[in-house]
Amino acid sequence: MTWVLLTAGRGPGECQIAVAGLACVLCTEARAAGVEASLLDAEDGPHGLLSALVALRGDGADALAQSWEGSVRWTCPSPIRKAGRKNWFVGVSRLSPPPPAAAFRESDLRFEALRATGPGGQHVNKTESAVRLTHIPTGIAVLAREERSQHRNRALATARLAAALADRGRSAEADACRDRWSRHAALERGNEVRVYSGRDFARVR
């Protein structure tokens, strides 16, 4: 799967209109090429969309995203004002979606029984009741040794690992979000990779 971000950057309202129109064009083009397209998110602006995030899935998704990446020009008299320029620019970026939450499968887990340390008398010193649980795909490891029973420590370690993996997923999503919004200020005008014209967004080149 590939994400495509279309953004008006700091452009005027006409760029917001262009984002909305071009997001529809991208989805239509994707489906014609046999690529699944879906609008994941959109930020509304007063005249259209400040940004649109489109997910592309299937063979050819990355190639299609790459063909859009860069600056896209929309040439059209302003629907907002009577006079002025006719060229409006939208920035298009490919983004990597955050990795999915790690699958919590038994085959991904490694349990190790350890001798507990600390207060607790002879039982703690002689019994391997502590448990270290490692999630092999990510290398995340947690330790549980509070309970006297290895079975209970195993359950406690499993719960801690689930929480650690959830935190990791949230962190990845936050990183992806920061990357996404950093693109708003990076819109370059000129050297466009595509040009569309008119209110029907007909492709010129």
HUMOQUI-V674761 format. One record per residue. N is the residue number from 1. D_CENTER is the distance of its C-alpha to the mean C-alpha in Angstrom with 1 decimal. Layout:
{{N | D_CENTER} {N | D_CENTER}}
//
This chain:
{{1 | 10.1} {2 | 9.0} {3 | 7.1} {4 | 9.9} {5 | 10.3} {6 | 13.9} {7 | 15.4} {8 | 19.0} {9 | 18.8} {10 | 22.1} {11 | 23.9} {12 | 26.4} {13 | 26.2} {14 | 26.8} {15 | 23.4} {16 | 21.8} {17 | 23.9} {18 | 22.8} {19 | 19.1} {20 | 20.0} {21 | 22.3} {22 | 20.2} {23 | 17.3} {24 | 20.0} {25 | 21.4} {26 | 18.3} {27 | 18.0} {28 | 21.7} {29 | 21.8} {30 | 19.1} {31 | 21.2} {32 | 24.4} {33 | 23.1} {34 | 22.3} {35 | 18.5} {36 | 16.7} {37 | 14.9} {38 | 13.5} {39 | 12.6} {40 | 9.7} {41 | 10.6} {42 | 13.4} {43 | 15.3} {44 | 19.0} {45 | 21.5} {46 | 25.3} {47 | 25.7} {48 | 22.6} {49 | 18.8} {50 | 17.7} {51 | 14.3} {52 | 12.7} {53 | 9.3} {54 | 10.4} {55 | 9.3} {56 | 12.1} {57 | 13.5} {58 | 16.8} {59 | 19.2} {60 | 19.0} {61 | 15.4} {62 | 14.7} {63 | 18.2} {64 | 17.8} {65 | 14.7} {66 | 16.8} {67 | 19.7} {68 | 18.0} {69 | 16.6} {70 | 18.8} {71 | 21.0} {72 | 22.1} {73 | 25.4} {74 | 26.7} {75 | 30.5} {76 | 32.0} {77 | 34.5} {78 | 32.9} {79 | 32.8} {80 | 32.9} {81 | 35.8} {82 | 39.0} {83 | 39.0} {84 | 37.0} {85 | 34.6} {86 | 33.2} {87 | 30.3} {88 | 26.8} {89 | 23.7} {90 | 20.0} {91 | 17.5} {92 | 15.0} {93 | 12.4} {94 | 10.5} {95 | 7.0} {96 | 6.0} {97 | 3.2} {98 | 4.3} {99 | 7.8} {100 | 9.5} {101 | 12.1} {102 | 15.1} {103 | 17.7} {104 | 20.7} {105 | 23.4} {106 | 26.9} {107 | 27.0} {108 | 24.2} {109 | 26.3} {110 | 29.3} {111 | 31.8} {112 | 34.5} {113 | 37.5} {114 | 38.8} {115 | 41.8} {116 | 41.1} {117 | 42.4} {118 | 43.6} {119 | 46.0} {120 | 46.9} {121 | 50.2} {122 | 51.2} {123 | 48.6} {124 | 45.7} {125 | 47.5} {126 | 48.5} {127 | 45.7} {128 | 42.3} {129 | 40.5} {130 | 37.5} {131 | 34.3} {132 | 31.6} {133 | 28.6} {134 | 26.1} {135 | 22.9} {136 | 23.6} {137 | 20.1} {138 | 18.8} {139 | 22.2} {140 | 21.9} {141 | 25.4} {142 | 27.0} {143 | 30.7} {144 | 32.8} {145 | 36.5} {146 | 37.6} {147 | 39.0} {148 | 42.3} {149 | 41.2} {150 | 38.9} {151 | 37.7} {152 | 36.6} {153 | 35.0} {154 | 33.0} {155 | 31.7} {156 | 30.9} {157 | 29.1} {158 | 27.0} {159 | 26.0} {160 | 25.1} {161 | 23.0} {162 | 21.0} {163 | 20.5} {164 | 19.5} {165 | 16.8} {166 | 15.5} {167 | 15.5} {168 | 13.7} {169 | 10.8} {170 | 10.8} {171 | 11.1} {172 | 8.1} {173 | 6.0} {174 | 8.5} {175 | 8.3} {176 | 4.9} {177 | 6.5} {178 | 9.7} {179 | 8.9} {180 | 8.0} {181 | 11.2} {182 | 13.2} {183 | 13.3} {184 | 15.4} {185 | 18.4} {186 | 18.2} {187 | 19.5} {188 | 22.5} {189 | 25.3} {190 | 27.4} {191 | 27.0} {192 | 25.0} {193 | 23.7} {194 | 24.5} {195 | 27.0} {196 | 27.4} {197 | 30.4} {198 | 31.7} {199 | 30.5} {200 | 29.8} {201 | 27.5} {202 | 29.6} {203 | 28.4} {204 | 30.9} {205 | 29.5}}
//
